[in-house]
Amino acid sequence: MAVPTQSTAPVGEPVTGVAPVTKYATAEDIEAYNKALYEYCYRVSDIPTDLEDLKRRRGLPPLPVPPAGRRLSYRPDLKNMEIRTAVVRME
């Protein structure tokens, strides 16, 4: 059996087109994320400690992407180890 010395796969055209558009978060997106976060915390009786912990948690939607020049902040508000509020904000 002869082994070809060069690839016999056809060479395709380079991929051209528009790059995927990143959807930046709006106030409504942040509000929807915070609602999902509240429901998650209530369901599992646990609260993520920081943004990295939010990213690692299963069962939460991905964090919204802030517009250029803004960033997400997260600070859980705990009182006597009870969940009071846990919100993501855009600064």
VENURMO-V718487 format. One line per field, one symbol per residue. ss: DSSP state (H for helix, E for strand, - for the rest). phi: phi as a letter, one per 40 degrees, with the letter a starting at -180 (. if undefined). psi: psi as a letter, one per 40 degrees, with the letter a starting at -180 (. if undefined). A space follows every 10 residues. Layout:
ss->???
phi->???
psi->???
//
This chain:
ss->---------- ---------- ------HHHH HHHHHHHHHH HHHH------ HHHHHH---- ---------- -EEEEEEEE- -EEEEEEEEE -
phi->.cbccbcccc cccccbiccd cccccbdccc cccccccccc ccccfabcca ccccccccgb cccccccdgb acbaacbbbf gbcbaabbbb b
psi->hhhidihehi hiiihiahii hhhiiidddd dddddddddd dddefihida ddddddhiei iiiihiihei iiihhihihf eihcihihih .
//
